[in-house]
Amino acid sequence: MDINVPTLTAIIIYLVGMLVIGILAARMTRDLSDYVLGGRRLGAGVAALSAGSSDMSGWLMLGLPGAMYLGGMGEIWIAVGLAVGAYLNWQFIAKPFRLYTKVSNDSITIPDYLENRFRDHSKLLRVFSAIVILLFFTFYTSASLVGGAILLESSFNMDYKLALWVGAGVILSYTFFGGFLAASWTDFIQGILMFLALIIIPIVAIFELGGWGETVTKIGEIDLSHLDVMSGATTLGIISLLAWGLGYFGQPHILVRFMGIKSTKEIPKARLIGMVWMVLSLIGAIFIGFAGIAYFADAPLANSETVFIMFSQVLFNPWVAGFLLAAILSAIMSTVDSQLLVSSSALAQDFYKAIFKKDASKKEEMWVGRIAVLLIAIIAIFLGYNPESKVLELVGYAWAGFGAAFGPVIILSLFWKRMNRWGALAGMIVGAVTVVVWKILSTDKVNEAGEVIKEAVIPFSLYEIVPGFLLALLAVVIGSLLTKAPSKEIQEEFDSVKEELKAS
């Protein structure tokens, strides 16, 4: 294994800092509410950067630059969709969701909220939503761990599987003990580091290429289509990329940040901070991949998703490169810790306490949550064992699953008084099943050589979140209208939240 000592030292310094934060947060973590929600005491800045960095993940540092490196400006639509979706989520969902989760028996998880919102004593909403969380977060966590393994493998020639275990071990070490506070505080620092890296690298790369005009000229000489935002675009293709924005309304690790904000008064400030961070970070990621087309023209990269890593190594001295590479690790860690916490709360709160041991103590719940973190991480590691795994593909599948299963349910639960538990259950089931089935039916079957041996049943390409979201929305409406209206108590609670929302 070829070790660059300064680079490795810089990464270790960063990791030790994250561990210290985890230890400090552990001293403030007393029960499951603290462990999974931080006691609802996040300030605007921490909430905004924590939501952003846990959202963006390694795909912002690896997947998006890689897509731009391969396809040029034709891949920009995904960034547009994400920016619009994130803004709408902050603008229309954050405040009512923060209020409603507090009013509905101080709900601390999404399954908790759905059960309390609709007075579902059957536990169906809680159990099925927990199943959805565990299913798709296992894929999502695996995607992030694959990103970490790619980083360590590319930077230090480390064996891929060993890199997978090393990266997971670091994240587990502070998430296991520190919980939500550790995740949020480290996410805040990681968000700053990610932002700086995404701004610095494209500026230096374009300067090295001779400036913006020279960069564009070189890319045009390689392939003019790389300069065209409509290159290779089809109507369904653009819809698919823009539809990534729909996913925001159903991402548990983002919604939980809204729940954790200490006051609705902090939300406008958090929205401004979060959106500025996100838009500039997306622009940086886009131009890293774009500049990479020209910079690595003579020696094309074997793995397009390593373009950020390669720029870090060739443009900067080893010490600076170490901290820039730590930014990738930051993106990965900030997402995995959030995913593991939401998954652990699903097991501890929504399975263990709700079904098996209703009288479990708060300390017992917290330790069940910690054990759940460990188990889910191990499963995710084994799912990521294939070194050919693509970060963007794995993230895309999980993103669609959450967006379709929870997005329509969360939106309508906040804005439609007539919605009931049967509509919520129908929406979740239809959304999740549609994503899984659509993905299977729209994927060609290939052999080990990469040759198509059976073409997909669905003959056109459309991101599975589109049919999943639309059918789930329809299922919520039909399921609610065909069954009994919500009780007077539920409707009065809905009205009280609306009044409080107006007052705030």
N, C-alpha and C positions, 0 to 999 in steps of 0.2 A: 504494500500500500504506500503510495507516494504522498508524503505529508509535507505541506507547506506550513512551517512552524508559525510564522507571524499571522497568517490567515487563521489557522486553527486556534491560536492564542486569543485573537480578537473575538472569535465565536464563543470560546469558553468564557471569556470575561462577560460577554452579553448573557450567556446562559446562567452563570452564577448570580447575576443581578436579578434575573427572573425568579430564581429559586429563593432568594432572600425575600422578594415580594410575597411569594407563596407562603413562606414561614410567618411573615408578619400578618397576612390575611387569615391564616389558620388560627391565630390567637384571638381573632375577632369573630370566629365562626362557632356559634354555640348550638344551633339546631338546624333542621332541614331548610327552614325559611331563609336563614342566613346563607346556608350552603348553596341553594339553588337560585336565590333572588337577592342576596345581599342586604336583606332587611329594607328594601325599597329606599335606598339612600344614595343613589348615584346622582352626581351633579351633571350639568348639561354637557360639559366637555368630555368627561369620562364616558357618559352614555353615548354620545355621538361617535367618538372614535372607537369605542368598544363595539358598537353596532356595525360601524363601517369595516373595521379590520376583521371582525368575526364573520362578516358577510363575504368580503372579497376573497379571502383564503389564498392558497397557493396559485389558484387559477389566474389571479390578477398579475402575479409575478412570473408565472410559467405558461399557463394556458392561453391567455389573451395575447401576450407578445408572440407566442408560438403560432397562433392563428394568423396574426398580422404578418409574420415573417413568411408564412406559406402563401397567404392569399392576398396580401396587400390591403389597400383601402376598402376593398369589397367586404371585409370582415368588420367594418366599423359599426354596422347596424346593431350588433349585440351591445356595444357600449351605450348607444343611444337608448335602446330599450331599457337597459339597467338603470340609467340615470333618471329617466322618466318614471319608472316603476318605484325607485327609491324615494323620489320626491313625493309622489302621490301617497306612498305609505306613511311618510312623516307628516304630510299635510292633513290627511283625512282619517288615518287609522290610529296614530300614536296617542292622541289625547283621549278619544272615547274609549280606547282599549285600556289605557291606564286607569281611567275612572271606573269602567265596568268591572274590571278584575278586582278592584278594591271593594266595590259595592257588593259584588257577588261573593259574599262570605270570605273576602280577602283571599281570592284564588291565587296560587303561586305557580301553577303550571297550566298549560293549555287544556289538558284533560280535566283538570280541576275546574277551570273556568267553564268549560262546556257543560260539565255535570251540574255546577251550581247555577249557571245561567238558565238552564232549561229544567231544573229540579228533576234530574233524571235519577230516580232511586233504583232503577234497574242496573245501573253501572255499565250499560252498553256503550254509551258515549265515551266514558272514561277508558274502558278496556280497549275499544277499537282504535281510539285516537292514540293510545299508548303503543299499540301494535304498529300503527303507521309510523310513529316516531322511531321506534326501534328498528323497523325494517329499512327505512330510507336513510336514517342517520348512520347505520352500519356501512352503507355504500358511501355516504358522504365523508365519514371519518376515514374510510379506506382510501378515498381519493386524496385527501389531505396528507395521509401518511405516505402515499406513493410520491407525492410532491417532495416531501422531506427526503425520501430515499434517493430520488433523482438528484437532489442537491448534493447530498453527501457522496453519492457515487461519482458524480461529475467533478466535484471539487477535490476529492481525495482518493479517487480510484478505489473506493471502498466497495466490497462485495454488496450487491443490491439488497440481498436479504438481511445481511448484517446491518446495513444502513437503515432498513425498515425498523428493525428492533431498537437501534440506538435512538432514532428520532422519536419513536413512541415512548421510550423510557424517559426521555427528558420531559416530555409534555405531561406524562402521568405523574412525575415526581412532584410537580407543584399543584396540578389540578386535584389530585387525590386528597390532599390535605386542605388546601386553601379555598376550594370551591369557587363560588360566583365572584366574591370580592377579589380573589387572586386572579381569576380570569379577566375581570373588568379592568383592574389596575394594570396588569401586564398588557392587556389589549390596548390600553391608552398609550403606553410607551411604545408598543409594537406598531401602533397606527402612525405615530410620529416618525419612527424609523422607516416604515414602508413608504411614507409620503416623501421623505427626503431622498430615498434611493430612487424612487420613480421620477423625481424631478431632475436629480443630478445626472443620472446615467444617459438619458437621451440628449441632454444639452452637451455633455462632453463628447458623446458619440458623433453627433452632427457637426460639432466643432472640428473633430478629428477628420471628418470627411470633407471639410472645406467649407462648411456652412450649409444653410438650408437649400439654396439654389443648386449647389453642386450635388447635394444628396439626392434631390429630386431628379436631376439630370442623369445621374448614375443609375437610379432605379428605372427611369424611363428607357435607358439604353438596354437594360436587362430584360424588361418586359413592360411595355406601356400599360398593359391591363392592371398592373399593380397600383397605378395612379388613379384609377377610375373606381369611384365608390359603387358604381352600378355593374362593375365587371363580374360576369358570371351570375349576376343576380336574376332570380326569378321572383314572381309575386309570392309564392309559397316560401321561398328561401328568406326573403326579407321579413315576411310575417313571422317565420320561425325565430329569426334572430331578435326581432323586436319583442316577441312574446316572452323572452327571458324576464322582462319587466313584470309580468304577471306573477312571477314566482314570489315576489317580495311579500305579498299579502298573506302567505301561508308558511313562512320560514320560522319555526319555533325559536331558533337561536337569535333571531332579530327581534321578534315580538317580545321575547322575555326581557330585552333591554328597555322596551317601552314600559313594561310592568315594573321594572326596577328603578325608574326615574323617581326622585324624591318628591317631585311636585309637577303638576301640569304646567305651571308657570315656567318651568325649565325647558319645555318642549320647543317653543319657537327658536330659542337660542341654540338648542341642540340640533334642530333642523338646519339652521344656517351653517353651523360648524360642520355638520355631517355632510351636507351637500357640496360645500366648497372643497372639503377633503376628497370626496368621492370623484367629483368632476375632474379636478386636477390630477388625481391618481390615475383615472382612466385615460386621460390624455397622455400622461407619461408612459403608461403601459403600451398604448397604441404606437407611440413614436419610437419606443425601444424596438418593437418588432419591425416597424417600418424602416428604421435606420439599419437594422440588421441585414435587410435584403441587400443593401449596397456594401456594407462593411465586410460581410462574409461571402461576397459573390465569388471570389476566387477559390474559397475552401468552404463549400456549403456544409451546414451543420447536419449531422446524422439524425439528431433529435431536435426538431424545431422548438420544443419547449425548454431547451437549454440556452436560448438566446440571451436572456438576462444574465445567467450564470457566466456565459462566455465573455460578455461585455465587462462584467465585474473583474474578471481575471486578466483581460488584455489591456484595459484602459487605466487601471489603478494599481498603486503599489500594494503589496500583500496585506498590509495592515488595514488600509481603507477597504480593500476587497473583502476582508474578513467581516467588517461591519455591514457592507453591502449585501453579502451573502446571508448575514444574520437577519437582514430584512426579509429575505424569503422565508427563513425559518420563523420569523415573526408572524408572517402572513399565515403560515401553516399552523403554528401553535395557537394563534388567536382564534382560529376557527375550530380546531380539534377540541380545545378546552371547553368551548361553548357547547359543541355537539355532545361531548361526553357528559356534561352537566345536565343538559336537557334529557338525554337518554337515561341517566341515572335517576333523575327525578321521576321519570315515567315508571321505572321499575320499583323504586322505593315507595313513592306516593300512590301510584295508580295501580300497581299490582300487589305489592307486599302488604301495605297498610289497608288498602281498600278491599282486598279479597281474602288475604291469608291471616292477618293479625291486626284487627281494628284498634286494639289497645296498645299498639307499639309506642314506646316512648320516643321523644324527639331525638334523643341521642342514638337510639337504636335505628331510627329511620335514616339518620345521617350516615351511620356506618354501613347500612344496606346500600345507600347511594354510592358510597365510596367503593364498595365491592363491585357494584354494577359498573362503575367507571372502568375498573380493571377488566372485567369480563368482556365488555363491549369492545374495548381497545384490542384485546387479544383476537377476537373474531375478525375485526377490521384488518388487523395485520395479516392474517391468513388469506383474506380476500384480496389483499394487495400483493400477494406473493409473485404474481405474474409481472416480470419486468417490462412487458410490452404495454402495460396498462397506461391509458392516457388520462391525465388529470381532468381535462375539459369534458371528456365523454362521461366519466364517472360522476362528476359534479352535475352535469346536465341532467342525468337520469334522476338523481336524488332531488335536485332543484324542482324538476317537473312534478315529482311525486308529492312533495310538500305543497307546492303551489296549487295543484289541482285538488288535493285532498282537504286542505285547510283554508286556502284562499277564499273561495266563495262562502264557506261556512262562517269564517271570521267576519267578512264584510257584511253579510246579511244579518248576522247576529247583533251587529252594532247599529244597523240602520233600518231593519224591517221588524216591526212589532208583531206581525202575524206568524213569524217563523217559530217552529216548535222543535222538539227533540227528534221527532221522526224525520223531519226535513233535514236536520243537521246530520243524522246518521246516514240518511240516503245520500246526501252530498259527499260525505267522507268516503263512503264505500264506492260510489260511482267514480269519483275523482281518482282514487288510488287504483282501482281495478282497471280503469280506462288507460292510465299511464302504463301500467305493467303490460297489459294486453297489446296496446298500440305499439309499444316498443318491440315486443316479440314479433308481431305481425309485419312490422315495417323494416325488419333487419334481415339482410341476406345471410344465409348460412354458408360459412366458408370452411375450407379444410385447413390443415396446418401450413400449407404452402400459400395460403391467402387467396386461393381460387374459389370463386362462387360455385357451390354445388347445388344450391337451391335458392331461387330468387324469392324475395319478400312477397308476402300475400298482398300487402298494401303497395301498389305500384308507384306511389309518389312519396316524396320526402316532406314531412311536416312534423315539427317538434311536438312531441307527445303532450306537452302542457296545454296546447291549444284545444284539442278535442277534450282533454281531461277537464280543463277549467270550465269550458262551455257546458259540457254535459253535467258536471257537478252543480253548476249554477242552476241549471234546469231541474235537476233532481231535488235540490233544496226547496225550490218553489213548488213543484208538483207534490213532493212528499208532505210539505206543510199544509197545502190547500186541501189535500185529500184526507187529512186527519183532523182531529179536534184542535180547536184554537187554544193557545196558551191560557193558563189559569189567570184569574184576576190578579193574583199576587205577582206573577211574572210580568204582566203588562204594566202594573203599577211601578215595579222596579225599573222597567224600561223607561217609563215616563220620568221617573225621578232622576235617572242618569241624563236624560235629555235636558231637563231643567238645570241640573248641575253644570252640564256642558255649556249651556247658554250663559249661565252666571259666571263661569270661569273665562 
